[in-house]
Amino acid sequence: MAPDPNASGSGSVPSKEPKRKKDDKKEEDLSDEDLALKQQLELYVERVQDPDPGLQKVALESMRQEIRTSTSSMTSVPKPLKFLRPHYGTLKAYYETMQDSDLKTYLADILSVLALTMSAEGERESLKYRLLGSEGEIGSWGHEYVRNLAGEIAQEYAKRQIEEAPIDDLMELVQQIVAFHMKHNAEPEAVDLLMEVEDLDLLIEHVDNTNFKRTCLYLTSSARYLPGPDDMLVLDIAYTIYVKFEEYPNALQIALYLDNMQYVKQVFTLCDDLLRKKQFCYILARHGITFELDDEMAADDDDREALQDIINNTKLSEGYLTLARDIEVMEPKSPEDIYKAHLLDGRASAGASVDSARQNLAATFVNAFVNAGFGQDKLMTVPSDNSSGGSSANWLFKNKEHGKTSAAASLSMILLWDVDAGLAQIDKYFHLSDNHVISGALLGVGIVNCGIKNDCDPALALLGDYVDKEDPSIRIGAIMGLGIAYAGSQNEQIRSKLAPILNDAKAPLDVIAFTAISLGLVYVGSCNEEVAQAIIFALMDRSESELGEPLTRLLPLGLGLLYLGKQERVEATAEVSKTFNEKIRKYCDMTLLSCAYAGTGNVLKVQNLLGHCSQHLDKAETHQGPAVLGIAMVAMAEELGIEMAIRSLEHLLQYGEQNIRRAVPLALGLLCISNPKVNVMDTLSRLSHDTDSEVAMAAVISLGLIGAGTNNARIAGMLRNLSSYYYKDASLLFCVRIAQGLVHLGKGLLTLNPYHSERFLLSPTALAGIITMLHACLDMKAIILGKYHYVLYYIVLAMQPRMLLTVDENLKTLSVPVRVGQAIDVVGQAGRPKTITGFQTHSTPVLLAAGDRAELATEKYIPLSPILEGFVILKENPNYREEH
């Protein structure tokens, strides 16, 4: 039996006498227990240096015991570690002199723990002694020790990578630490460590069904802040984990985020539950991508047809009208109901009674936006009293020339998403001899089909023949119509129809510009080489004078849309753009850069764009406009980026030249689209009285964008006041009216936000539509206030019902109670935190505002989608028992 180290305790105390006098004051504070412990430990330190291995072993054992059993709070150092601090150097020196033996590894373990509080910054001694020590259970020394080790491993790993030294011993430790973290609910720490040592694949074997959701939540939310290509790698791992645990809806969302069609197919193929597949189809339809199911994904023909119908969005109109009936807003509204002129003082309402073409055109847009998708209004769809074509034709002819184009197209806006009824009602316009009306009808065919796919392709059949007509306005109508109807479909037939126009020397500039945009929309984010070539050649063929035209700016935008969100894949095209005429070279460069990094939150690109905005150039330079918009496009990816971008834009307002100030309001509008933040609202309100009318117009339109579809009372009030303030200025009044229409978009049931699924997914077609409209607004006077006001209809690509509609297993509407409240970020929080705050309970269908989240308030049903937005299928909970 080993001798008891306490036996000769009295012998060692006197040797400490002289030192005790100095430390007298310190020691008075210690309680008797602490004093005893301190002496005990000092004794162990001496015993460890004893030549007798038996004594050494007992001393080490006891020391180890003391350290392990001492509980530490997060704020104070454990007592044993505190008292051993003065002896750390002694023990280290002694360790170096020891022979290799079990005792030596034992001491290394203890030194490793002591290094936790003692070692100098950057020495990584804790890790050094851990690797020299025994391979014992790592968690037994406590959490803090493991976290400290993980930090040191990350530094050591980086150092060894540079020196190209072997890392096997580190990876063994990593295995242990990850296993420990995953068992103890510290998933984020495990993920962080694996990211540092570049071995996330390890995660897959350590997750189980208790912690995989939290792990994946952390992975997906950290992906936004990682540099490429790490972000994609992290999402790949999250996808693999979701698939492993059969959480297919989440896996599908990650597949869409990665824009990886192989993954989407894989999700369909792996899942064999038809109901869940229907839910996947709803998610795809909301994202707005064209997707063809094949035999592998759905074996049965009838099932496949039913699924394809959902993807094609054929039920969108029906669901939207269900929501409208439930909220009781079916009653059509006239523009006067929106203007509320009676609330203003006398002077403004007096001036408005005269019929002017500009005012009627504004009313056309307001009417189209407010009654969008309801199928009835008070201007265009009123039943005719006599055989002369009724009041629809009357309103149509209250508009002048190109105004008729917008008026005819506005009918289709009211019948949005209802293809059969829409085409039937638009048909009458094709029999009129007025080219502008026919042009509007063609654009209308595209609008009705926006986001709705159809096997018999009615839009292509109707519009195909008009693309090559003589009259440019008819051609533009058909071309825009095709672009809107087939946005994102990458349809080859349309390319073969439109691409030749780009190289047609006889085609006027406006036709070419709209062709480029339509091709950009159809092939959005596809990086299609052939389309890119065609647009590049069209740009090179433009003459000096044409490059100065306002519409030329749409050509680079069409090119940019091809690379929307595709990051570095734009580089080859960007190189080519450096060879363009210097008039448009920089404009093209900015547009390509901002489109390619749209929605990525890439900080470096934002800095690059800010750099371009900081230069003070003469008036003729136009490239700063797209650069400012680009800041908003890149930064809109996450909340933090949005806040920072808003602050940067405030600075640009103070220091920027005129052409930058004109773009800033539009950028603010994009950052907070359909999400009226008070600080942005105030800034725009201030700018709407700016001395420069272009700035004021942009600010007014942006007020409409940030309030789009929210019925926000404060913005509505601001716009009413502006309408009386600007009652003599026709152009600004026109913008105020447009903004009023946007705020009441779809009577408050629609949103323009391109983000959905709790701001995780960005719909490329929706963003493309908004960007196109904003780029047109960069030159208000020539485009929106000129004869191309119908570019405002591009916004239809982003219009979506902001609803939660629950349906049963037969896809029939089902009303259930849900709680709707502000979403809270619960990433990395312990336990099961509440995900919403300040909620109210409603029964579905319900409206969701920006930043809202819904959760079911009943146990009776199980939702098939983790995110309650849009159409959600509920299945009955088999374990539910009614409480009697």
Disulfide bonds with the S-S distance in Angstrom:
none
